[in-house]
Amino acid sequence: MRVCHASEIAGARRSFTAEYKLRIVAEYHAYAGDGDKSALPRREGLYSSHITEWRRARDNAAQSALATRGRKTKVDPDTATPSTYSAGRPSARAGPSSDGSPVLGAR
């Protein structure tokens, strides 16, 4: 007789920790190329799409972390005006622009 776990019941979704995902992706890519890679998802009860999605997420996170970000200037609250905070962007509450066309996001 086979015992069913809660994750095997229809409709129950499994969740995976970030550490688990990274470990599986690293282990998957450490395998040699002659069919050994299919054993890992089979052993873990995963689909290859899990690994593909996790690899892309890992790669995107690495690219984001390496991207250069501009340094923001500090605003002196004593000399700041409302336009200083908006930095040239129209306010979400703003009405029509100066030329009469509606501003996107305005209500």
Steps between C-alpha positions, in 0.01 A plus 500: 500500500632840400476798735401828334663820618307828524688636198373212285131569564328650196498878513780534755786708367856448607720791596877500483749709694751718321783287640342183358450659158860623484633161613296313237601740219869472597478121524315480168766698318781303665388178327678383185310538173409139409151457648601523866311827537160333467567289811498799735150634422367143500659427838370827649153472342548819298429603144777631278303825478557550874874496445478722192289757686728495806812536284352804323400656832853443634658651189266802504571561869874484434470748213293737713755487778783580260321786325638840582262728673521876495557673826208705625566850621388597846229761530530763770151515658546867593552616141294234321191593303228260382657495154830382653339178613324424172823533299318610185240225506133596494310434819258208498235744624575763239228609262551601139848611404582859403417432133157360592572134429415259782785363707527123509410364840290809586160443647 
